Structures are given as structure tokens and as C-alpha cells.
Amino acid sequence: MLAIVVTAWTTGTAVRQRRLYTEQLAAQAEERARAEAAERLRIARELRDVIGHSLSTIAVQAGAERHVGGAEEQRR
């Protein structure tokens, strides 16, 4: 009888520990996924800002070229 009780208790403890371990792994994976998503969003925003600034610079330079004149006049 004692052997049955000890076996049942040991099995229950092992199952409980395994469930806790699995839950911890799932929580860590979810946290990693959130961190990766936040990093991707930060990179996307930074890239958008850089591209926007570059396009603005190109537009200003193109407008200045039209205002100043052609290549001959710019050389002078």
C-alpha cells in the first residue's frame, strides 16, 4: 500500500513540475516574440525616417536645380 501511495505522489509531483516547466517555456517564448516585434517596429520606424529624410533632400536639391538653371549655369 505504501508503495502505491509513494508511486502516485511521485508521479503527481513529476507531472506538476513538467507542467510548470512547460508554462515557463511558453511564457519565455511569448516574451521573446514581443521583444522581437518591438525591435522590428523600431527598425521600421527608423528606416521610414531615414528614407523620408533622403527623399526630402532629393526633392529640395531637384527644386534648387530647377531654380538655379541647367548644368552650364551651375558650373559658372
MMTF fields as JSON, N, C-alpha, C and O atoms, coordinates in Angstrom:
{
  "mmtfVersion": "1.0.0",
  "mmtfProducer": "UNKNOWN",
  "numBonds": 303,
  "numAtoms": 304,
  "numGroups": 76,
  "numChains": 1,
  "numModels": 1,
  "chainsPerModel": [1],
  "groupsPerChain": [76],
  "chainIdList": ["A"],
  "bondAtomList": [4, 2, 8, 6, 12, 10, 16, 14, 20, 18, 24, 22, 28, 26, 32, 30, 36, 34, 40, 38, 44, 42, 48, 46, 52, 50, 56, 54, 60, 58, 64, 62, 68, 66, 72, 70, 76, 74, 80, 78, 84, 82, 88, 86, 92, 90, 96, 94, 100, 98, 104, 102, 108, 106, 112, 110, 116, 114, 120, 118, 124, 122, 128, 126, 132, 130, 136, 134, 140, 138, 144, 142, 148, 146, 152, 150, 156, 154, 160, 158, 164, 162, 168, 166, 172, 170, 176, 174, 180, 178, 184, 182, 188, 186, 192, 190, 196, 194, 200, 198, 204, 202, 208, 206, 212, 210, 216, 214, 220, 218, 224, 222, 228, 226, 232, 230, 236, 234, 240, 238, 244, 242, 248, 246, 252, 250, 256, 254, 260, 258, 264, 262, 268, 266, 272, 270, 276, 274, 280, 278, 284, 282, 288, 286, 292, 290, 296, 294, 300, 298],
  "bondOrderList": [1, 1, 1, 1, 1, 1, 1, 1, 1, 1, 1, 1, 1, 1, 1, 1, 1, 1, 1, 1, 1, 1, 1, 1, 1, 1, 1, 1, 1, 1, 1, 1, 1, 1, 1, 1, 1, 1, 1, 1, 1, 1, 1, 1, 1, 1, 1, 1, 1, 1, 1, 1, 1, 1, 1, 1, 1, 1, 1, 1, 1, 1, 1, 1, 1, 1, 1, 1, 1, 1, 1, 1, 1, 1, 1],
  "groupList": [{"groupName": "MET", "atomNameList": ["N", "CA", "C", "O"], "elementList": ["N", "C", "C", "O"], "formalChargeList": [0, 0, 0, 0], "bondAtomList": [1, 0, 2, 1, 3, 2], "bondOrderList": [1, 1, 2], "singleLetterCode": "M", "chemCompType": "L-PEPTIDE LINKING"}, {"groupName": "LEU", "atomNameList": ["N", "CA", "C", "O"], "elementList": ["N", "C", "C", "O"], "formalChargeList": [0, 0, 0, 0], "bondAtomList": [1, 0, 2, 1, 3, 2], "bondOrderList": [1, 1, 2], "singleLetterCode": "L", "chemCompType": "L-PEPTIDE LINKING"}, {"groupName": "ALA", "atomNameList": ["N", "CA", "C", "O"], "elementList": ["N", "C", "C", "O"], "formalChargeList": [0, 0, 0, 0], "bondAtomList": [1, 0, 2, 1, 3, 2], "bondOrderList": [1, 1, 2], "singleLetterCode": "A", "chemCompType": "L-PEPTIDE LINKING"}, {"groupName": "ILE", "atomNameList": ["N", "CA", "C", "O"], "elementList": ["N", "C", "C", "O"], "formalChargeList": [0, 0, 0, 0], "bondAtomList": [1, 0, 2, 1, 3, 2], "bondOrderList": [1, 1, 2], "singleLetterCode": "I", "chemCompType": "L-PEPTIDE LINKING"}, {"groupName": "VAL", "atomNameList": ["N", "CA", "C", "O"], "elementList": ["N", "C", "C", "O"], "formalChargeList": [0, 0, 0, 0], "bondAtomList": [1, 0, 2, 1, 3, 2], "bondOrderList": [1, 1, 2], "singleLetterCode": "V", "chemCompType": "L-PEPTIDE LINKING"}, {"groupName": "THR", "atomNameList": ["N", "CA", "C", "O"], "elementList": ["N", "C", "C", "O"], "formalChargeList": [0, 0, 0, 0], "bondAtomList": [1, 0, 2, 1, 3, 2], "bondOrderList": [1, 1, 2], "singleLetterCode": "T", "chemCompType": "L-PEPTIDE LINKING"}, {"groupName": "TRP", "atomNameList": ["N", "CA", "C", "O"], "elementList": ["N", "C", "C", "O"], "formalChargeList": [0, 0, 0, 0], "bondAtomList": [1, 0, 2, 1, 3, 2], "bondOrderList": [1, 1, 2], "singleLetterCode": "W", "chemCompType": "L-PEPTIDE LINKING"}, {"groupName": "GLY", "atomNameList": ["N", "CA", "C", "O"], "elementList": ["N", "C", "C", "O"], "formalChargeList": [0, 0, 0, 0], "bondAtomList": [1, 0, 2, 1, 3, 2], "bondOrderList": [1, 1, 2], "singleLetterCode": "G", "chemCompType": "PEPTIDE LINKING"}, {"groupName": "ARG", "atomNameList": ["N", "CA", "C", "O"], "elementList": ["N", "C", "C", "O"], "formalChargeList": [0, 0, 0, 0], "bondAtomList": [1, 0, 2, 1, 3, 2], "bondOrderList": [1, 1, 2], "singleLetterCode": "R", "chemCompType": "L-PEPTIDE LINKING"}, {"groupName": "GLN", "atomNameList": ["N", "CA", "C", "O"], "elementList": ["N", "C", "C", "O"], "formalChargeList": [0, 0, 0, 0], "bondAtomList": [1, 0, 2, 1, 3, 2], "bondOrderList": [1, 1, 2], "singleLetterCode": "Q", "chemCompType": "L-PEPTIDE LINKING"}, {"groupName": "TYR", "atomNameList": ["N", "CA", "C", "O"], "elementList": ["N", "C", "C", "O"], "formalChargeList": [0, 0, 0, 0], "bondAtomList": [1, 0, 2, 1, 3, 2], "bondOrderList": [1, 1, 2], "singleLetterCode": "Y", "chemCompType": "L-PEPTIDE LINKING"}, {"groupName": "GLU", "atomNameList": ["N", "CA", "C", "O"], "elementList": ["N", "C", "C", "O"], "formalChargeList": [0, 0, 0, 0], "bondAtomList": [1, 0, 2, 1, 3, 2], "bondOrderList": [1, 1, 2], "singleLetterCode": "E", "chemCompType": "L-PEPTIDE LINKING"}, {"groupName": "ASP", "atomNameList": ["N", "CA", "C", "O"], "elementList": ["N", "C", "C", "O"], "formalChargeList": [0, 0, 0, 0], "bondAtomList": [1, 0, 2, 1, 3, 2], "bondOrderList": [1, 1, 2], "singleLetterCode": "D", "chemCompType": "L-PEPTIDE LINKING"}, {"groupName": "HIS", "atomNameList": ["N", "CA", "C", "O"], "elementList": ["N", "C", "C", "O"], "formalChargeList": [0, 0, 0, 0], "bondAtomList": [1, 0, 2, 1, 3, 2], "bondOrderList": [1, 1, 2], "singleLetterCode": "H", "chemCompType": "L-PEPTIDE LINKING"}, {"groupName": "SER", "atomNameList": ["N", "CA", "C", "O"], "elementList": ["N", "C", "C", "O"], "formalChargeList": [0, 0, 0, 0], "bondAtomList": [1, 0, 2, 1, 3, 2], "bondOrderList": [1, 1, 2], "singleLetterCode": "S", "chemCompType": "L-PEPTIDE LINKING"}],
  "groupTypeList": [0, 1, 2, 3, 4, 4, 5, 2, 6, 5, 5, 7, 5, 2, 4, 8, 9, 8, 8, 1, 10, 5, 11, 9, 1, 2, 2, 9, 2, 11, 11, 8, 2, 8, 2, 11, 2, 2, 11, 8, 1, 8, 3, 2, 8, 11, 1, 8, 12, 4, 3, 7, 13, 14, 1, 14, 5, 3, 2, 4, 9, 2, 7, 2, 11, 8, 13, 4, 7, 7, 2, 11, 11, 9, 8, 8],
  "groupIdList": [1, 2, 3, 4, 5, 6, 7, 8, 9, 10, 11, 12, 13, 14, 15, 16, 17, 18, 19, 20, 21, 22, 23, 24, 25, 26, 27, 28, 29, 30, 31, 32, 33, 34, 35, 36, 37, 38, 39, 40, 41, 42, 43, 44, 45, 46, 47, 48, 49, 50, 51, 52, 53, 54, 55, 56, 57, 58, 59, 60, 61, 62, 63, 64, 65, 66, 67, 68, 69, 70, 71, 72, 73, 74, 75, 76],
  "secStructList": [7, 2, 2, 2, 2, 2, 2, 2, 2, 2, 2, 2, 2, 2, 2, 2, 2, 2, 2, 2, 2, 2, 2, 2, 2, 2, 2, 2, 2, 2, 2, 2, 2, 2, 2, 2, 2, 2, 2, 2, 2, 2, 2, 2, 2, 2, 2, 2, 2, 2, 2, 2, 2, 2, 2, 2, 2, 2, 2, 2, 2, 2, 2, 2, 2, 2, 2, 2, 7, 1, 2, 2, 2, 2, 2, 7],
  "xCoordList": [0.822, 0.0, 0.868, 0.582, 1.92, 2.826, 3.488, 3.681, 3.828, 4.462, 3.524, 3.968, 2.237, 1.254, 1.123, 1.063, 1.078, 0.961, 2.204, 2.094, 3.374, 4.62, 4.708, 5.128, 4.327, 4.344, 3.373, 3.716, 2.176, 1.186, 1.67, 1.515, 2.248, 2.733, 3.884, 3.932, 4.805, 5.956, 5.489, 5.973, 4.559, 4.031, 3.33, 3.526, 2.524, 1.836, 2.805, 2.612, 3.846, 4.862, 5.586, 5.829, 5.925, 6.622, 5.741, 6.217, 4.471, 3.546, 3.391, 3.388, 3.262, 3.105, 4.345, 4.232, 5.528, 6.768, 6.915, 7.38, 6.518, 6.589, 5.651, 6.019, 4.458, 3.51, 4.054, 3.956, 4.629, 5.214, 6.343, 6.453, 7.177, 8.287, 7.771, 8.292, 6.761, 6.178, 5.557, 5.699, 4.884, 4.296, 5.379, 5.218, 6.483, 7.584, 8.197, 8.505, 8.373, 8.904, 7.984, 8.447, 6.681, 5.719, 5.761, 5.692, 5.872, 5.936, 7.208, 7.174, 8.319, 9.571, 9.498, 9.982, 8.9, 8.764, 7.878, 8.164, 6.811, 5.92, 6.635, 6.465, 7.427, 8.175, 9.197, 9.361, 9.878, 10.831, 10.14, 10.67, 8.961, 8.211, 7.811, 7.881, 7.394, 7.048, 8.263, 8.171, 9.404, 10.626, 11.052, 11.478, 10.941, 11.306, 10.368, 10.809, 9.089, 8.124, 8.402, 8.313, 8.738, 9.057, 10.317, 10.382, 11.306, 12.539, 12.277, 12.812, 11.461, 11.115, 10.382, 10.62, 9.497, 8.758, 9.706, 9.57, 10.668, 11.643, 12.478, 12.721, 12.918, 13.726, 12.907, 13.414, 11.65, 10.792, 10.589, 10.624, 10.379, 10.204, 11.468, 11.415, 12.604, 13.864, 14.134, 14.589, 13.855, 14.045, 13.132, 13.543, 11.89, 10.949, 11.457, 11.369, 11.988, 12.506, 13.692, 13.783, 14.607, 15.789, 15.385, 15.879, 14.494, 14.05, 13.298, 13.48, 12.46, 11.733, 12.673, 12.471, 13.704, 14.677, 15.431, 15.659, 15.815, 16.542, 15.684, 16.162, 14.425, 13.538, 13.312, 13.238, 13.203, 13.051, 14.282, 14.166, 15.45, 16.69, 16.751, 17.142, 16.37, 16.358, 15.39, 15.705, 14.222, 13.233, 13.749, 13.551, 14.405, 14.94, 16.044, 16.095, 16.928, 18.012, 17.465, 17.96, 16.454, 15.861, 15.191, 15.286, 14.524, 13.891, 14.92, 14.709, 16.021, 17.075, 17.71, 18.051, 17.867, 18.444, 17.542, 18.03, 16.236, 15.309, 15.358, 15.237, 15.536, 15.541, 16.836, 16.814, 17.961, 19.25, 19.433, 19.956, 19.012, 19.145, 19.778, 19.83, 20.256, 20.83, 22.255, 22.771, 22.876, 24.224, 25.246, 26.187, 25.086, 26.015, 26.031, 27.096, 24.863, 24.788, 25.317, 25.855, 25.179, 25.665, 27.197, 27.802, 27.796, 29.274, 29.864, 30.934, 29.152, 29.632, 29.482, 29.823],
  "yCoordList": [-1.197, 0.0, 1.264, 2.231, 1.234, 2.373, 2.62, 3.769, 1.563, 1.69, 2.362, 3.162, 2.046, 2.652, 4.142, 4.948, 4.512, 5.922, 6.694, 7.791, 6.132, 6.814, 6.95, 7.994, 5.934, 5.993, 7.052, 7.819, 7.095, 8.091, 9.5, 10.411, 9.684, 11.009, 11.44, 12.588, 10.523, 10.828, 11.176, 12.134, 10.401, 10.67, 12.026, 12.79, 12.327, 13.624, 14.782, 15.8, 14.631, 15.691, 15.884, 17.016, 14.793, 14.884, 15.56, 16.396, 15.202, 15.804, 17.29, 18.094, 17.67, 19.076, 19.875, 20.978, 19.322, 20.029, 20.174, 21.201, 19.146, 19.205, 20.285, 21.01, 20.394, 21.44, 22.829, 23.723, 23.015, 24.317, 24.679, 25.822, 23.697, 23.916, 24.307, 25.232, 23.608, 23.905, 25.305, 26.029, 25.682, 27.03, 28.091, 29.137, 27.841, 28.802, 28.958, 30.072, 27.851, 27.926, 28.717, 29.509, 28.498, 29.227, 30.722, 31.551, 31.064, 32.475, 33.127, 34.267, 32.415, 32.961, 33.149, 34.15, 32.195, 32.311, 33.504, 34.232, 33.696, 34.835, 36.156, 37.107, 36.218, 37.445, 37.726, 38.872, 36.689, 36.865, 37.356, 38.209, 36.82, 37.232, 38.704, 39.447, 39.121, 40.548, 41.436, 42.478, 41.029, 41.828, 41.918, 42.978, 40.816, 40.829, 41.718, 42.432, 41.681, 42.527, 43.998, 44.834, 44.312, 45.699, 46.164, 47.304, 45.294, 45.646, 45.843, 46.773, 44.978, 45.147, 46.464, 47.145, 46.821, 48.075, 49.268, 50.241, 49.199, 50.279, 50.437, 51.557, 49.319, 49.372, 49.925, 50.717, 49.518, 50.015, 51.521, 52.236, 51.994, 53.448, 54.21, 55.256, 53.682, 54.345, 54.352, 55.355, 53.244, 53.162, 54.135, 54.783, 54.234, 55.169, 56.606, 57.4, 56.935, 58.285, 58.585, 59.673, 57.616, 57.814, 57.98, 58.875, 57.124, 57.215, 58.519, 59.162, 58.903, 60.167, 61.357, 62.267, 61.342, 62.443, 62.45, 63.512, 61.28, 61.205, 61.703, 62.441, 61.304, 61.77, 63.274, 63.944, 63.803, 65.255, 65.98, 67.004, 65.453, 66.059, 66.027, 67.01, 64.918, 64.803, 65.819, 66.461, 65.966, 66.917, 68.344, 69.132, 68.69, 70.046, 70.298, 71.364, 69.32, 69.502, 69.609, 70.402, 68.819, 68.893, 70.253, 70.838, 70.744, 72.054, 73.157, 74.108, 73.043, 74.052, 74.019, 75.065, 72.823, 72.705, 73.377, 74.048, 73.203, 73.847, 75.37, 76.118, 75.801, 77.242, 77.882, 78.985, 77.197, 77.75, 77.697, 78.637, 76.624, 76.514, 75.202, 74.264, 75.156, 73.923, 73.703, 74.447, 72.666, 72.274, 73.341, 73.577, 73.985, 75.036, 76.186, 76.683, 76.603, 77.742, 77.356, 78.205, 76.109, 75.682, 75.658, 75.928, 75.346, 75.318, 76.712, 76.862, 77.72, 79.094, 79.479, 80.6],
  "zCoordList": [0.0, 0.0, 0.0, -0.707, 0.8, 0.876, -0.479, -0.876, -1.175, -2.483, -3.481, -4.306, -3.415, -4.317, -4.03, -4.959, -2.768, -2.372, -2.808, -3.356, -2.569, -2.941, -4.463, -4.961, -5.192, -6.652, -7.173, -8.072, -6.619, -7.037, -6.712, -7.526, -5.54, -5.14, -6.049, -6.491, -6.326, -7.184, -8.6, -9.204, -9.112, -10.446, -10.493, -11.438, -9.492, -9.425, -9.362, -10.027, -8.565, -8.455, -9.788, -10.205, -10.447, -11.732, -12.782, -13.55, -12.813, -13.786, -13.505, -14.438, -12.24, -11.877, -12.265, -12.799, -12.0, -12.34, -13.859, -14.352, -14.577, -16.034, -16.583, -17.506, -16.029, -16.457, -16.168, -17.008, -14.98, -14.643, -15.599, -16.043, -15.909, -16.826, -18.213, -18.836, -18.682, -19.99, -20.01, -20.995, -18.948, -18.862, -18.86, -19.489, -18.164, -18.145, -19.53, -19.954, -20.232, -21.596, -22.516, -23.336, -22.377, -23.207, -22.891, -23.798, -21.615, -21.221, -21.758, -22.221, -21.699, -22.226, -23.741, -24.271, -24.427, -25.884, -26.247, -27.198, -25.489, -25.744, -25.5, -26.264, -24.448, -24.141, -25.245, -25.664, -25.709, -26.803, -28.065, -28.777, -28.341, -29.535, -29.424, -30.403, -28.23, -28.036, -28.238, -28.886, -27.685, -27.82, -29.282, -29.74, -30.012, -31.427, -32.229, -33.129, -31.915, -32.619, -32.341, -33.241, -31.094, -30.745, -31.476, -31.935, -31.585, -32.292, -33.783, -34.386, -34.382, -35.802, -36.03, -37.027, -35.114, -35.235, -35.119, -35.861, -34.188, -34.03, -35.292, -35.741, -35.865, -37.084, -38.243, -39.038, -38.346, -39.425, -39.308, -40.309, -38.101, -37.917, -38.266, -38.912, -37.836, -38.134, -39.636, -40.186, -40.287, -41.732, -42.46, -43.422, -41.996, -42.611, -42.462, -43.399, -41.282, -41.067, -41.974, -42.544, -42.11, -42.944, -44.406, -45.091, -44.878, -46.274, -46.518, -47.551, -45.572, -45.703, -45.785, -46.589, -44.944, -44.964, -46.291, -46.87, -46.768, -48.046, -49.197, -50.058, -49.216, -50.286, -50.208, -51.238, -49.005, -48.855, -49.382, -50.056, -49.076, -49.554, -51.082, -51.712, -51.661, -53.124, -53.726, -54.728, -53.121, -53.636, -53.541, -54.466, -52.446, -52.282, -53.298, -53.91, -53.478, -54.443, -55.867, -56.668, -56.176, -57.517, -57.724, -58.802, -56.702, -56.802, -56.945, -57.698, -56.24, -56.335, -57.729, -58.282, -58.295, -59.628, -60.654, -61.563, -60.516, -61.439, -61.276, -62.246, -60.05, -59.767, -60.264, -60.811, -60.076, -60.467, -61.98, -62.579, -62.582, -64.042, -64.409, -63.613, -65.628, -66.162, -65.678, -64.845, -66.219, -65.803, -66.178, -65.42, -67.32, -67.747, -66.754, -66.385, -66.328, -65.408, -64.036, -63.325, -63.654, -62.347, -62.312, -61.274, -63.404, -63.447, -63.226, -62.636, -63.707, -63.552, -62.113, -61.736]
}
